[in-house]
Each structure stands twice: as structure tokens, then as C-alpha cells.
Amino acid sequence: MKNGFCPKCGSTDVRSGEFLAEKGGGYTGNRIPVNIALLNAAAWLDNYVCVRCGYVESYIADPKRLHEIAERWPAVSTAPPGPPEGVWPPPPTEPMA
């Protein structure tokens, strides 16, 4: 969405909070923890919002925090997704009459 295009609905009416001067101000929830052992170890987010469909994407505002996140957060598995929990195996179908 940084290119001004919404990947969900195709709109070009995308707005950004990237240039807000006070990221901390009254919007202190606009960050993610990087290291919970340190009080001020949070990464501020830049948000992009499609004002047509409401889709939101967030990006780390300070690229220097990406290395710290890579060091502290576990990697997401790249295994192919399995069936949703509680849905497998599928229920049997009744024979056609």
C-alpha cells in the first residue's frame, strides 16, 4: 500500500500516517514491543489505510528496529498451511440417490 494502491479492493484512495510528527503523543498504542525486558523497547508503526474498504497495513517506522526484531522474535514457519483446526477430516457425504 506504500505505492498508493489497495491490494484488497484496488482503490487508489490510500492514506498514510507516516508523516505524523508525534508518533508517541496520544497514540501510544501505535507500536509493537521489541524487547519486553526494556521499558522503552518498542517499534513505532507507520500505518496505511484504504479509506474505501478499511484495509490497513503497518510497517516498522525505524528500519534499525528490524534487526532487533529479527534477533528477538521467532521466525514464522514456512510449512504449507494445513486444514483449519477442527475441520479435518471433512464430514462424510451421503450417497446420491
PAVEX-110374 format. One record per residue (C-alpha): residue number from 1; residue in one letter; x, y, z. Coordinates in steps of 0.25 Angstrom, whole numbers. Layout:
BEGIN
seq:type:x:y:z
NUM:A:X:Y:Z
...
***
This chain:
BEGIN
seq:type:x:y:z
1:M:0:0:0
2:K:12:9:1
3:N:10:11:-14
4:G:-4:17:-12
5:F:-11:4:-17
6:C:-20:-4:-8
7:P:-17:-19:-11
8:K:-31:-23:-5
9:C:-41:-14:-13
10:G:-32:-8:-24
11:S:-35:7:-19
12:T:-24:17:-20
13:D:-31:25:-8
14:V:-20:21:2
15:R:-16:30:13
16:S:-3:29:22
17:G:1:33:36
18:E:15:32:32
19:F:18:47:34
20:L:11:49:47
21:A:21:57:55
22:E:17:52:69
23:K:16:36:68
24:G:17:35:83
25:G:7:46:87
26:G:-7:41:90
27:Y:-6:29:81
28:T:3:21:89
29:G:-3:8:84
30:N:3:10:70
31:R:15:2:73
32:I:19:-12:76
33:P:28:-18:87
34:V:42:-22:82
35:N:48:-26:96
36:I:39:-27:108
37:A:51:-27:117
38:L:53:-12:114
39:L:43:-2:117
40:N:45:7:104
41:A:48:-4:94
42:A:36:-2:85
43:A:36:0:70
44:W:27:11:65
45:L:18:7:53
46:D:14:15:40
47:N:0:11:36
48:Y:-6:12:22
49:V:-21:12:21
50:C:-30:9:10
51:V:-42:19:12
52:R:-51:11:2
53:C:-51:-3:9
54:G:-43:0:22
55:Y:-32:-10:19
56:V:-19:-6:28
57:E:-5:-9:26
58:S:6:-5:36
59:Y:21:-4:35
60:I:32:-2:45
61:A:35:13:44
62:D:50:12:48
63:P:57:1:39
64:K:68:0:50
65:R:58:-8:59
66:L:57:-19:48
67:H:70:-25:52
68:E:66:-25:67
69:I:52:-31:63
70:A:60:-42:55
71:E:69:-45:67
72:R:58:-46:77
73:W:45:-51:71
74:P:43:-65:66
75:A:42:-68:51
76:V:29:-72:45
77:S:28:-86:39
78:T:29:-87:24
79:A:22:-100:24
80:P:10:-101:15
81:P:-3:-98:22
82:G:-11:-110:27
83:P:-26:-111:28
84:P:-33:-102:39
85:E:-33:-108:53
86:G:-46:-116:55
87:V:-49:-117:41
88:W:-41:-129:36
89:P:-45:-139:32
90:P:-57:-134:25
91:P:-70:-139:29
92:P:-75:-151:20
93:T:-84:-148:9
94:E:-97:-156:7
95:P:-98:-165:-5
96:M:-106:-159:-16
97:A:-120:-166:-18
***
